[in-house]
Structure formats: structure tokens, C-alpha cells
Amino acid sequence: MSVVGFDFGNESCVIAIARRRGIDVVLNDESKHKTPAVVCFGEKQHFLGMAGVSFSTMNTKNAVYQIKWLIGRQFSDPELQDDLKSLPFSVTEGPDGYPLIHAWYLGEMKTFTPTQSIAEKNLNAAGLDCCIGIPIFFTDLQRRAVIDAAKIAGLHPLRLIHETTATALAYGIYKTVLPENNPLKVASPAAWTKC
């Protein structure tokens, strides 16, 4: 059985597959490990990743990115209000108090939640088992929203894992000779990003 791991970042994401006693990082269309976390809506289609970044320079108001900070948070949250000032796309309060993102797509204004924007429904393998990396400061609502996004995308989320825990596990997987008597401490720069 193979399991897919997703690390959704605010700027980019990385996808890896655990199989055959190893971990393979999936390369994108440009043979890179990281894919920009950008969706840009055009007149008749939407663009993801590098294509989204390229198209976003001509269509900034319809380029959606940095969704990680919006997911699972109330629109009235003061931190969210500060984050919204730096985003070029339109975000309003929905009827349930959560943010709604607005973008022109197929000739009309479309409205969707951050959970819907993270999920990509066009997967070749439905029901794929996955593990998703999340920041350590995510609240329970944000965790549930990430799980909902995975289910909307047709994935079967087995577990959410903190980014710092994932770093420690990755360090341990590739280290074959570890000291038995002295404890080894591993830290991740991701732990310091939102302090």
C-alpha cells in the first residue's frame, strides 16, 4: 500500500509518496519538487501551480494564493483582517462568518470557500490514502477544514501531522547511525515562522 504525503505551504506545496521502503518526492511539470500554491482563474479555464503564477502577472485580481492563512478562521478575526490587506483578490464574510473568496471565472463572479480552493477535484485516483502536513499553530477548526478539503478532493486523509514532527521523522528515516546513549535534538525552521 502506498500513501501520499502533502505539505501545503502558504507559497508552495510538496507531494511525496511512501512506497517500496522509501519516499519519492513527486516532480511537477517543470521537474521541480515544489509547486507554487496558486490558482489563477481565466476567461474559460483555471491555471494551477507554475501556470497560475505565470498567468497571475496579467490577472492579479483573479489569482488566489496564501489560502493557508484563511482556512478555518472566522472573518472577524483581527489577524485575518490584517492578512486580507495584502491580498489582491476579493474576500468577504460569508453567512456562516467564514471568509468567501470572489473571482471572475467563465464570464461570471464565482464565490468559494478557502476549503474549496485548496481541493482539486480532478484527481486520477479517487480515495487515495494521504497524510497532510499542517502548521503547529492550527486550531481545531483549521484542522477540520484541511480534512474537509482533502475529502472534497476525493482523498482519504489518514492523519494530519505537524510540520515539525514531519521534519523530525524525515531526519530519522534517513539517519541509519544514531547515538544510543546521548539524546539527539532536531528542530525545524517552520516552528519559528509564526512566533
Order of alpha helices (4+ residues) and beta strands (2+ residues): beta-beta-beta-beta-beta-beta-alpha-beta-alpha-beta-beta-beta-alpha-beta-alpha-beta-alpha
